[in-house]
Amino acid sequence: MIQGFDYANRWESSMHSTLKHFAFAAVCGLLPLSAVPLSTPSATLAPRAAPQFAPQSFAHPGVNITSAQLEFVRTKVQQGASPWRGAYDDMINDPLASLTRVPAPRSVVNCGQSSNPNNGCTDERQDAIAAYTDALAWAISGDERYAKKSIQIMDAWSATITSHTGANTGIQTAWSAASWVKAAELMKYRYQNWPNAARFANTLRSIYLPVVVNGDDRTSNWDLIEAEASIGIAVFTNDPVTFDKAVNQYLQRVPAFVYLESDGPTPHRSPDGGFNWETAQRYITGMTQETCRDFVHTGYSIASMSHVAETALMQGADLYPQVGERLRQALGWQSTQELRAAPEPANLCGNGPLKRGLGPVTETGFNALHTRQGVAMTNTQALTERNRPAGTNYLFVAWETLTNANNPVLPNARLATGQTNGLDNVLAAKELTPRVTVGGNAILPVPFEIFGRSHLQDRSGHSSPRAYGW
């Protein structure tokens, strides 16, 4: 909970200064972007440009995992260390990693509600995860057969697919794209021997991106996975405009997904002004928009929330000062209830008791906050460790114990120049500088130091004694 931003008492005579304050609050999730004033009774000002986050040049691989992080994983697997070796063995023995897998591309993937009809829906999602699985297998083992299989799957789809149709078009496209880009990043920028990489990039730009780039406000899990797919495509195709659009979409959606007491008596509305909190009858810090629907869909959003923050940091944009506390509370509250470590709040949901089943979605956020930031997250840790090795949900989350468990390597860290087994032609070490501006005015992310302390501070140094012992 961040206090100290009392804009009503800090109104300045300069409208320009006021706009800067509101824009910063909106980026931090303290105000919806729709609350930023654009005019006064005496003057009309041009709308300010959206904040910019894209780097001057993109770092690759830079979606979900970097070469430096993979080198940490590869070393642990070779040493037979736990939990990485067990997670790798689970992955390599899964049918998705089969070297005899035959891809099943379709020209038109038609997915109705709940994948009914299911004309290529499961095939596309699982082929995309298989391509990523094979890419990881190559990056860790150095066995070139996996690289070739990953490329074979992606080539088959880029040569065939022309569109997605049906009621689930948006989420099907996003789920698949989120996995495709993770595989493509490793194959194009690390393996490199991929003649049809440009065709695959064009497929992502022309078939997938138009569906996901504007998001979808019907529920948080749709909007956040579409932001995840968009930012991944942006990185793979070196597209700063789409990168900025995806990050801004994400920063508007996250405050409407996770409730904090500091939001007021009710949660933020979604970017389109909607308010769909299922059957929630009251609001508790850490609850999410879909908590009263079920934990499965809540888990999808938590996964995407952590994935976007990690990919952005790989590109030099640190979003954790804006979203870290909401991620911590979402993980903590849902984990506590998943474990039944605290009584279920009475009369919380109008449709009865909570429907648990969070899925393999806690590793990435837990690693970012606990391993790297030192946050004590007792129940999130217990749930994460109980579920190891986390496999895949066969939609878009896959093998995150392997890639993210206890991984201390910062997403923007780079390997020294040189070759490593499976990770050749690595980048020379370099520093990434975040580029965050509003209307040409620099607004660099401020490290609030909100993690791992008994109090939270705002930019002015004011403290909040609130601490939630997740």
C-alpha positions in Angstrom: 0.0 0.0 0.0 1.6 3.3 -1.1 0.5 6.4 0.7 1.4 10.1 0.4 -0.1 10.9 -3.0 -2.9 13.3 -1.9 -3.5 15.1 -5.2 -6.5 17.0 -4.0 -4.4 18.8 -1.5 -1.5 19.4 -3.9 -3.3 21.0 -6.7 -1.0 23.5 -8.4 -1.8 26.6 -10.4 -0.1 25.1 -13.4 -2.3 22.6 -15.3 0.9 21.2 -16.9 2.2 20.2 -13.5 -1.1 18.7 -12.5 -1.2 16.6 -15.6 2.2 15.2 -14.7 1.1 14.2 -11.3 -2.1 12.5 -12.5 -0.2 10.7 -15.3 2.3 9.3 -12.8 -0.5 8.2 -10.5 -2.2 6.5 -13.4 1.0 4.7 -14.4 1.4 3.5 -10.8 -2.1 2.1 -10.7 -3.3 4.6 -8.1 -5.7 6.2 -10.6 -7.2 4.8 -13.7 -5.8 6.5 -16.8 -9.3 7.7 -17.6 -9.0 10.0 -14.6 -6.2 12.1 -16.1 -7.8 15.5 -16.7 -7.3 16.9 -20.2 -8.9 20.3 -19.8 -9.9 23.0 -17.4 -12.8 25.5 -17.7 -10.4 28.2 -18.9 -8.1 26.2 -21.2 -8.0 23.1 -23.3 -4.8 21.1 -23.6 -3.8 18.5 -26.1 -3.9 14.9 -24.8 -0.5 13.8 -23.5 1.3 11.0 -25.2 1.1 7.6 -23.6 4.2 6.6 -21.5 7.0 5.0 -23.5 8.8 2.0 -22.2 10.5 0.3 -25.2 14.3 0.1 -25.2 16.4 1.8 -27.8 17.3 -1.7 -29.0 15.7 -5.0 -27.9 17.6 -7.6 -25.9 17.4 -11.2 -27.2 16.4 -13.7 -26.1 14.1 -11.5 -24.1 10.7 -13.1 -23.6 10.2 -15.1 -20.5 13.8 -16.1 -20.1 17.3 -14.8 -21.0 20.5 -16.5 -21.9 22.0 -15.7 -18.5 19.0 -17.2 -16.7 19.2 -20.3 -19.0 22.8 -20.7 -18.2 22.0 -20.8 -14.5 19.4 -23.5 -15.2 21.6 -25.5 -17.5 24.3 -25.6 -14.9 21.9 -26.8 -12.2 20.5 -29.5 -14.4 24.0 -30.7 -15.3 24.8 -30.9 -11.6 21.7 -32.9 -10.9 20.5 -30.3 -8.4 16.9 -30.1 -7.1 14.4 -28.9 -8.2 15.8 -28.2 -11.6 16.9 -31.8 -12.6 13.6 -33.3 -11.7 11.8 -30.5 -13.6 13.9 -31.1 -16.6 13.3 -34.8 -16.6 9.6 -34.2 -16.3 9.7 -31.9 -19.3 11.9 -34.1 -21.5 9.7 -37.2 -20.8 6.5 -35.4 -21.6 4.9 -36.2 -25.0 5.3 -32.5 -25.9 9.0 -33.1 -26.1 8.8 -36.1 -28.4 11.1 -36.0 -31.3 8.6 -38.0 -33.3 5.8 -35.4 -32.8 4.0 -34.5 -36.0 2.7 -30.9 -36.1 -1.0 -30.5 -37.0 -1.3 -27.0 -38.6 -4.6 -25.7 -40.0 -5.4 -22.9 -42.3 -8.3 -21.7 -40.1 -8.4 -22.5 -36.3 -12.0 -22.3 -35.2 -12.6 -22.1 -31.5 -16.0 -21.7 -29.9 -16.7 -20.9 -26.3 -14.9 -23.5 -24.1 -13.3 -24.7 -27.3 -16.6 -26.0 -28.6 -16.2 -26.4 -31.5 -12.5 -27.4 -31.3 -11.2 -27.2 -34.8 -7.5 -27.0 -34.3 -7.6 -25.3 -30.9 -5.9 -27.9 -28.9 -3.5 -28.8 -31.8 -2.4 -25.2 -32.1 -1.9 -24.6 -28.4 0.0 -27.8 -27.8 2.1 -27.5 -30.9 3.1 -24.0 -29.7 4.0 -25.3 -26.2 5.8 -28.3 -27.9 7.9 -25.8 -29.9 8.9 -24.0 -26.7 9.5 -27.3 -24.9 11.9 -28.4 -27.7 13.6 -25.0 -27.7 14.2 -25.3 -23.9 15.4 -28.9 -24.3 18.0 -27.7 -26.9 19.1 -24.7 -24.9 19.7 -26.8 -21.8 21.1 -30.1 -23.3 22.7 -28.8 -26.5 21.0 -31.6 -28.5 20.4 -30.1 -31.9 17.6 -32.5 -32.7 15.3 -30.5 -30.4 16.2 -27.3 -32.1 15.3 -28.8 -35.4 12.0 -30.2 -34.1 11.1 -26.8 -32.6 11.7 -25.1 -36.0 9.9 -27.8 -37.9 6.7 -27.2 -35.8 6.9 -23.4 -36.2 7.6 -23.7 -40.0 4.6 -26.0 -40.4 2.2 -23.5 -38.8 3.7 -20.4 -40.5 3.3 -22.1 -43.9 -0.4 -22.9 -43.2 -2.4 -20.7 -40.8 -4.4 -17.8 -42.2 -6.9 -16.9 -39.4 -8.6 -17.7 -36.2 -12.4 -17.7 -35.9 -15.1 -18.4 -33.3 -16.1 -17.0 -29.9 -12.7 -17.8 -28.4 -10.7 -16.2 -31.1 -9.1 -13.7 -28.9 -7.9 -15.9 -26.1 -7.0 -18.8 -28.4 -4.8 -16.5 -30.5 -3.2 -15.0 -27.4 -2.5 -18.4 -25.7 -0.8 -19.7 -28.8 1.1 -16.6 -29.5 2.5 -16.4 -26.0 4.1 -19.8 -26.4 5.2 -19.3 -30.0 7.2 -16.2 -29.2 9.1 -18.0 -26.4 10.2 -20.7 -28.8 10.9 -18.3 -31.6 13.1 -16.1 -29.4 15.4 -19.0 -28.6 15.5 -20.3 -32.1 16.1 -17.1 -34.0 18.4 -15.3 -31.6 20.3 -18.2 -30.0 20.2 -21.2 -32.4 20.1 -18.9 -35.4 20.0 -21.5 -38.2 16.4 -20.9 -39.1 15.8 -20.0 -42.8 12.1 -19.3 -42.3 12.4 -17.1 -39.3 11.3 -14.1 -41.3 8.1 -15.9 -42.5 7.3 -16.8 -38.9 7.7 -13.2 -37.8 5.4 -12.1 -40.6 2.8 -14.7 -39.5 2.9 -13.3 -35.9 2.5 -9.7 -37.3 -0.2 -10.4 -39.8 -2.3 -13.3 -38.2 -1.8 -13.0 -34.4 -1.0 -9.4 -33.5 -4.1 -7.8 -35.1 -6.3 -10.0 -32.9 -4.5 -9.3 -29.6 -3.0 -5.8 -29.8 -6.0 -3.9 -28.6 -6.8 -6.2 -25.7 -10.2 -7.4 -24.5 -11.9 -6.0 -21.5 -14.4 -8.8 -20.9 -12.3 -10.3 -18.2 -8.8 -9.8 -16.8 -7.5 -13.2 -18.0 -8.3 -12.2 -21.6 -6.9 -8.8 -21.4 -3.7 -9.8 -19.6 -2.9 -12.8 -21.8 -3.4 -10.5 -24.9 -1.0 -8.0 -23.4 1.4 -10.9 -22.8 1.1 -12.1 -26.4 1.5 -8.5 -27.7 4.6 -7.7 -25.7 6.2 -11.0 -26.8 5.5 -10.4 -30.5 6.8 -6.9 -30.0 10.1 -8.1 -28.6 10.5 -10.9 -31.2 9.8 -8.5 -34.1 11.7 -5.5 -32.6 8.5 -3.3 -32.6 8.7 -0.5 -30.0 5.3 0.9 -30.8 3.6 -2.4 -30.0 5.8 -2.9 -26.9 4.7 0.5 -25.5 1.0 -0.2 -26.3 1.2 -3.6 -24.6 2.8 -2.2 -21.5 0.3 0.7 -21.2 -2.6 -1.8 -21.7 -1.1 -3.9 -18.9 -0.6 -1.1 -16.5 -4.2 0.0 -17.0 -5.6 -3.5 -16.4 -3.6 -4.7 -13.4 -5.2 -2.2 -10.9 -8.6 -3.5 -12.1 -7.5 -7.1 -11.6 -6.2 -7.1 -8.0 -7.9 -5.2 -5.2 -5.9 -3.3 -2.5 -7.5 -1.6 0.5 -5.8 1.6 -0.7 -8.0 1.6 -3.8 -11.0 2.7 -1.7 -14.2 0.8 -0.9 -14.5 -0.8 -4.4 -11.9 -2.0 -6.9 -10.8 0.0 -9.9 -12.9 -0.3 -13.1 -11.4 -1.9 -16.2 -10.0 0.3 -18.9 -13.3 0.5 -20.7 -15.1 1.5 -17.5 -16.6 -1.9 -17.0 -17.0 -3.6 -13.5 -17.2 -7.3 -13.6 -16.2 -8.8 -10.3 -18.4 -11.9 -10.7 -20.5 -12.4 -7.5 -18.1 -10.7 -5.0 -20.1 -9.3 -2.1 -17.2 -7.6 -0.4 -13.5 -6.9 -1.2 -10.4 -8.0 0.6 -6.8 -7.0 -0.3 -5.4 -9.6 -2.7 -8.8 -10.7 -4.1 -9.0 -10.5 -7.9 -11.6 -9.9 -10.4 -12.2 -13.6 -11.0 -11.6 -14.9 -7.5 -15.3 -15.6 -7.1 -15.5 -17.2 -10.5 -12.8 -19.8 -9.8 -9.1 -20.0 -9.0 -8.3 -21.6 -12.4 -9.1 -18.4 -14.4 -7.6 -16.3 -11.6 -4.4 -18.2 -12.1 -4.3 -17.4 -15.8 -4.2 -13.7 -14.9 -1.6 -14.1 -12.2 0.6 -16.0 -14.7 0.3 -13.3 -17.3 0.8 -10.5 -14.8 4.1 -12.0 -13.8 5.2 -12.9 -17.4 4.7 -9.3 -18.7 6.6 -7.8 -15.8 9.5 -10.2 -16.4 9.6 -9.6 -20.1 9.4 -5.8 -19.6 12.4 -6.0 -17.2 14.4 -8.0 -19.7 14.0 -5.0 -22.0 14.9 -2.5 -19.3 11.5 -1.4 -18.1 11.0 -2.1 -14.4 7.2 -2.3 -13.8 7.5 -3.8 -10.3 7.3 -0.5 -8.5 3.8 -0.1 -10.2 2.6 -3.7 -10.0 4.7 -5.6 -7.5 2.5 -5.1 -4.5 -0.6 -6.2 -6.3 1.2 -9.3 -7.6 2.4 -10.1 -4.0 -1.1 -9.7 -2.6 -2.7 -11.7 -5.4 -0.2 -14.6 -5.0 -0.5 -14.5 -1.2 -4.3 -14.3 -0.8 -5.0 -17.0 -3.4 -2.2 -19.3 -2.1 -3.4 -18.9 1.4 -6.9 -20.0 0.4 -5.6 -22.7 -1.9 -3.7 -24.2 1.0 -6.7 -23.6 3.4 -4.1 -22.0 5.6 -6.8 -19.5 6.8 -10.5 -19.7 7.1 -12.5 -18.8 4.0 -14.0 -15.4 4.6 -17.8 -15.7 5.2 -20.2 -14.4 2.6 -17.4 -13.5 0.2 -19.0 -14.8 -3.0 -22.6 -14.9 -3.9 -22.2 -18.2 -5.7 -21.0 -20.2 -2.7 -17.6 -21.4 -1.5 -14.4 -20.6 -3.4 -13.6 -22.9 -6.3 -9.9 -23.8 -5.8 -7.4 -25.1 -8.3 -4.9 -22.4 -8.9 -2.6 -24.3 -11.3 1.1 -24.1 -12.0 1.2 -20.3 -12.0 3.1 -19.2 -8.9 6.8 -19.9 -9.8 7.6 -16.8 -11.9 6.0 -14.2 -9.5 7.3 -15.9 -6.4 10.9 -16.0 -7.8 10.8 -12.4 -8.8 9.5 -11.2 -5.4 11.0 -13.8 -3.0 14.3 -15.0 -4.6 15.4 -11.7 -6.1 13.7 -9.1 -3.8 13.8 -11.1 -0.5 10.1 -10.8 0.2 8.9 -13.3 2.9 5.9 -15.0 1.2 5.2 -18.0 3.5 2.0 -19.4 2.0 3.0 -18.7 -1.6 6.3 -20.5 -0.9 4.5 -23.4 0.7 2.2 -23.8 -2.3 4.9 -23.3 -4.9 7.2 -25.9 -3.3 4.3 -28.3 -2.8 3.5 -28.2 -6.5 7.0 -28.7 -7.8 8.0 -29.6 -10.3 5.3 -27.4 -12.0 4.6 -28.7 -15.5 2.2 -27.1 -18.0 -1.5 -26.2 -18.1 -1.4 -27.0 -21.8 -2.7 -23.5 -22.6 0.3 -21.2 -22.2 2.1 -21.8 -18.9 4.9 -24.4 -19.1 7.9 -25.6 -17.2 8.3 -22.7 -14.8 10.0 -24.7 -12.0 12.7 -25.4 -14.5 13.1 -21.9 -15.7 12.2 -19.8 -12.7 12.6 -21.7 -9.4 15.2 -20.1 -7.1 16.7 -18.4 -10.1 18.6 -15.3 -8.8 19.7 -14.0 -12.2 18.2 -10.6 -12.9 16.2 -10.5 -16.2 18.4 -7.7 -17.5 21.6 -9.4 -16.7 23.7 -10.5 -19.6 26.3 -13.3 -20.1 29.9 -12.4 -20.8 31.0 -12.9 -24.4 31.7 -16.5 -25.3 30.0 -19.7 -26.1 28.2 -22.1 -23.8 26.7 -25.5 -24.5 23.4 -24.9 -26.3 23.7 -21.1 -25.8 26.1 -20.0 -28.6 26.7 -16.5 -29.8 25.6 -15.0 -26.5 25.4 -11.2 -26.0 28.2 -9.2 -24.7 27.5 -7.7 -21.3 25.7 -4.4 -21.5 23.5 -2.2 -19.4 19.9 -1.5 -20.3 18.5 1.8 -19.4 14.7 2.1 -18.9 13.0 4.8 -21.1 9.8 5.9 -19.5 8.4 9.2 -20.5 5.0 11.0 -20.5 4.6 13.7 -23.1 8.4 14.0 -23.5 9.0 14.3 -19.7 11.1 11.6 -18.2 9.4 9.6 -15.5 11.8 6.9 -14.6 10.5 4.0 -12.5 11.2 4.8 -8.9 12.2 1.8 -6.7 9.8 2.2 -3.8 11.7 -0.6 -1.9 8.3 -2.1 -1.1 9.5 -5.6 -0.9 10.9 -7.5 2.1 10.2 -4.7 4.6 7.8 -4.2 7.4 6.6 -0.9 5.9 6.2 0.6 2.5 7.5 4.0 1.3 6.4 6.4 -1.3 8.6 8.8 -3.3 8.4 11.4 -0.5 9.6 8.9 2.1 6.3 8.6 3.9 5.7 5.1 5.3 2.8 2.9 5.6 2.8 0.4 8.6 0.7 -2.0 6.6 2.3 -5.4 6.1 0.5 -8.5 4.9 2.3 -11.7 6.0 1.7 -13.7 2.8 
